[in-house]
Amino acid sequence: MNGAVNGAGQRPGRLVAALADAAAAAAFWPRAAIATLRGPPPVDTVLLTLRLVVTSVPVVFAVTFFSGAMLTVQAAASLAPFGGGALAGIAVGFGGIREVFPLLAAASVAARSGAEIASQLATMRVTKQLEALEVMGLDPLRLLVGPRIVAAVVGTPLCVLVGCGAGMLGAQAIGAWQLGLDRGAMWTNLWSGIVAADLTVGAVKGLALGFLLGAVSAREGLVAEPGARGVGKATNRAVIRALVVVSGASLALSSAIYGRLAG
Amino acid sequence: MRALALLGRPALAALAGAGRVIAFAPPAAVRALFSAHGARAAVSQAVSIVLRCAGPVALVCGPIGAMLALQGLTLMRTFGVERALAPLCVATIVRELAPGFAAVVVAMQGGAGIAAELGAMRASDELDALEVMGVDPRSEVAGPRIIGAAVAAPLLNGLAMLCGVAGAWLMAVPVLGVPNTLFLGTALDGVSAADVWLSAAKTVLFGAGLGAVCATAGFFAERSAAGVGRAANRAVVASVILVLIFNYLCNTALFGLRGGALAL
């Protein structure tokens, strides 16, 4: 509303407003963490976790499988002058497991389940169900946000591991069937740059990214504007903000963990 | 049998969804081009998508470029080929990461916005009101958004390339201590102008595809607040998957089934 009234002359005002909103969004993270630690309702938590895993895993699988495939085709072509196939396997396995597959897995969870969290909470907001809970003396943060955060924190690492596996399968399938590389050698090359610790790092990153995407999506749902338009806007904001936060956090974690090794 | 039905139902639903997109989107986009206000609306949609996505594109692609430089250098220092870092980073960003992630951002910000807007117009009966007034909402409302996404995506792809390379430079030169002259001197060794044009062409395709998926999801949303949220959610998921499948198919088409070098 404000944007339309103020127009282009008020750019700095809008920038300040955007920064203030970002700060308010970040201030929600500790509140979400506290609400989660205060003991979410167990049945809802288990059901929501199962729902998140069941609905997100197919999306994660499709996204990472095809990104593994696409990276392999690309890497085989660009590394052809240096000896092609073997190097492509090593590069895809290394870059994929360490960065690309975990990030895309978290982005897929944000798109599938983060958006769902936002749209559910936003629907509850615009149909006054959250106010109804508060009137009854119940805390919507503990009852509704807590279980969803737990679901995201438990489900995302699982999705990251599924994504790593699916990406490797995509790379292997393309390497063996389409590029005609030796099957055994391709699989060995894919894993040759990876140690078990890389998968642990991926899962730990998944924990952190899961919390962030859950908290970001829940917050956007809770502050939805009225009406169907508000629900749509909240869903949209949740997805894009979760993606921005997840990719930033993924870099921060990577440089904290791997930065020292590279330098 | 029940297990088979469990698998078959989502497959049928996906096919029905794809059929709906194919039946709805191309005529809407084509009619928008020839309608009274469609073309102008498409331009303003493109501008609005570029403005709304520019910030997120920069915030997503900068870190991704930096990550690429960090992990690339780890791998290359073990092989002792540090000077291959800049060309490899730039080539990977221009060919793959910029178009891929720019399209994902456009799907999540612009595409979800299209679905949410059209869904809200459906839920508040605005689309029906237009039809009653003799205005075709397909060519006047949905079509311009599809074309707008197709126009905005390559522009944002250009921004994504710049931000990705800037992120890679920031990580490689000031943080990890790669010599600046080495990085800048070799940066363009891995790419040609053809790579940039092909990358742009890919994103036009991605933008049109995700615009079509999102406009269709919003146009046929259920008439309720919850329905609008679901439409935006579905639109995002379907368009992200679509972008990655398109990307794989494009690469296979460009590099040939056997993955030979680029024939240009």
Interface residues (C-beta under 8 A of the other chain):
Chain A: V59 A62 V63 F66 S67 A69 M70 L71 T72 V73 Q74 A76 A77 S78 A80 P81 G84 I90 A91 F94 G95 R98 E99 L103 A107 S108 A111 R112 A115 E116 A118 S119 Q120 A122 T123 V126 T127 Q178 L179 G180 G193 G227 A228 R229 G230 V231 G232 K233 A234 T235 N236 V239 I240 L243 V244 S247 G248 S250 L251 S254 S255 Y258 G259 L261 A262 G263
Chain B: P56 L59 V60 P63 I64 A66 M67 L68 L70 Q71 G72 L73 T74 L75 R77 L88 A91 T92 R95 E96 G100 V104 V105 M108 Q109 A112 G113 A115 A116 E117 G119 A120 A123 S124 M171 V175 L176 G177 G190 S224 A225 A226 G227 V228 G229 R230 A231 A232 N233 V236 V237 V240 I241 L244 I245 N247 Y248 N251 T252 F255 L257 R258 G259 G260 A261 L262
